[in-house]
Amino acid sequence: MTRAFARDAGLPIIPDSCPACFTAPSQRAQMKQLLAMQERQNKHLFPNILHAMRPLMDETP
């Protein structure tokens, strides 16, 4: 769901270029794993997160 949102929004893909990230699991990788586990338990997780973030993404000040 998040991947589809990023694609639809035209967000750029930024490669992970940190040398330390290749030797040890990054916090981002751990968070992705945690969110994947939570999504398996709650199929509405990402729509709920996106709905909650919508005011933050609003273009009006």
PyMOL commands that set and color helices and strands:
alter all, ss='L'
color gray80, all
select helices_A, chain A and resi 2-9+19-22+27-41+45-57
alter helices_A, ss='H'
color red, helices_A
deselect
rebuild
show_as cartoon
